[in-house]
Amino acid sequence: MLNRRLEGGIPFQWHHHPELELTLTLNSRGQRFIGDHAGTYDDGDLVVVGANLPHTWHSTESIDAGAPHVALVLWFGQDWLTDLADSAVELRPLHDLVARSRTGLRFSTDLSNSIRPRYEALFPNRPRQGCLDCCTCCCSLLRTRAP
């Protein structure tokens, strides 16, 4: 888990890693690069990035100039998500989430707004409560298709 707060903006730092990444970007506007896709992002941008998929963000402005740009980041091992999906029939759609994340997946503003309070609350939580809330957030992502 990473609660990244940057006064000067989110720098362009092209990278990849073996985990899936769920990122909620707050108080920031700019460009998002995931794999071979480049697009704009705004406050409340919620994306999942697949394993080993190169990605970066680069901010151009903040919404509130007096507050930092924020990236709230969770990393998931693909095996953990697929094992979770196999543990209960209700969680099997997580397999689809993992598959769709391979090229990057942006979620709707409505979905982002609906899970934002719970997602933000993950970061100061105790580990056990954070794990439960993390599972709840993942299940929320299954309720809708990305735009």
C-alpha positions in Angstrom: 0.0 0.0 0.0 1.2 3.4 -0.9 -0.3 6.8 0.0 1.8 9.0 -2.2 1.4 12.7 -1.7 3.5 15.0 -4.0 3.6 18.8 -3.7 5.2 19.3 -7.0 3.1 16.9 -9.0 3.3 13.3 -10.1 6.5 12.8 -12.1 6.9 10.7 -15.2 8.5 7.5 -13.9 8.0 4.7 -16.4 8.1 1.3 -14.6 6.6 -2.1 -14.3 6.3 -4.9 -11.6 4.9 -8.4 -11.3 1.9 -7.4 -9.2 -1.4 -6.0 -10.4 -1.8 -2.4 -9.3 -5.0 -0.5 -8.4 -4.5 3.2 -8.3 -6.9 6.0 -7.3 -5.5 9.4 -8.2 -6.8 12.5 -6.4 -6.3 16.2 -6.7 -4.5 15.8 -9.9 -4.9 16.2 -13.7 -2.5 15.0 -16.4 -1.5 12.2 -18.7 -1.7 8.5 -17.9 0.4 6.0 -19.9 -0.4 2.3 -19.6 1.2 -0.2 -22.0 0.6 1.3 -25.5 -2.3 3.6 -24.3 -1.9 7.3 -23.5 -4.8 9.2 -22.1 -5.8 12.0 -19.8 -6.8 11.6 -16.2 -8.6 13.8 -13.7 -9.4 13.8 -10.0 -10.9 10.4 -9.0 -9.2 8.4 -11.7 -9.4 4.7 -10.8 -7.4 2.2 -12.9 -6.1 -1.4 -12.5 -2.8 -2.1 -14.2 -1.9 -5.7 -15.1 1.2 -7.6 -14.1 4.4 -6.5 -15.8 2.6 -3.8 -17.8 4.7 -0.7 -18.2 2.9 2.4 -16.8 3.3 5.9 -15.4 1.4 9.1 -14.7 2.5 12.7 -15.3 0.5 15.5 -13.7 0.0 18.8 -15.4 -2.0 20.6 -12.6 -3.7 20.1 -9.3 -7.3 20.7 -8.6 -6.6 22.4 -5.3 -3.3 24.3 -5.6 -2.9 24.3 -1.9 -3.0 20.5 -1.5 -0.7 17.8 -2.8 -1.3 15.5 -5.8 -2.3 12.1 -4.3 -1.9 8.5 -5.6 -3.4 5.8 -3.5 -1.9 2.5 -4.7 -2.6 -1.1 -3.8 -0.6 -4.0 -5.3 -2.0 -7.5 -5.6 -0.2 -10.7 -6.5 -2.0 -12.3 -9.4 -1.9 -15.7 -7.6 -3.6 -14.1 -4.6 -6.5 -12.8 -6.7 -6.9 -16.0 -8.6 -6.8 -18.1 -5.4 -9.4 -15.7 -3.9 -11.5 -16.1 -7.1 -11.4 -19.9 -6.7 -12.3 -19.8 -3.1 -16.0 -19.0 -3.6 -18.4 -19.0 -6.6 -19.3 -15.4 -5.9 -15.7 -14.3 -6.4 -15.1 -16.1 -9.7 -15.6 -12.9 -11.6 -12.2 -11.8 -10.2 -10.7 -14.1 -13.0 -12.3 -11.7 -15.5 -10.8 -8.7 -13.7 -7.3 -10.2 -13.8 -7.7 -11.0 -17.5 -9.0 -7.5 -18.4 -6.2 -5.9 -16.4 -3.5 -7.2 -18.8 -3.9 -4.2 -21.0 -4.9 -1.8 -18.2 -8.5 -1.0 -17.2 -10.0 2.4 -16.3 -13.2 2.4 -14.3 -16.1 4.8 -14.6 -16.3 8.0 -12.6 -19.5 6.7 -11.0 -17.8 3.5 -9.8 -14.8 5.5 -8.6 -17.0 7.9 -6.6 -18.9 5.0 -5.1 -15.9 3.1 -3.7 -13.7 6.2 -3.0 -14.6 6.6 0.7 -13.9 2.9 1.4 -10.8 2.9 -0.7 -9.4 6.0 1.0 -10.2 4.5 4.4 -7.9 1.5 3.6 -4.8 3.5 4.1 -5.0 4.4 7.8 -6.7 1.0 8.7 -5.2 -1.7 10.8 -4.0 -4.6 8.6 -6.8 -7.0 9.3 -9.6 -4.4 8.7 -7.7 -3.2 5.6 -7.6 -6.7 4.1 -11.4 -7.0 4.5 -12.0 -3.6 3.1 -9.6 -4.3 0.2 -11.7 -7.4 -0.7 -14.8 -5.3 -0.5 -13.3 -2.8 -2.9 -12.3 -5.6 -5.3 -15.8 -7.0 -5.3 -17.1 -3.5 -6.0 -15.0 -3.4 -9.2 -16.9 -6.6 -10.4 -20.3 -4.9 -10.4 -19.7 -2.9 -13.5 -17.8 -3.0 -16.8 -15.2 -0.4 -17.4 -16.1 2.4 -19.9 
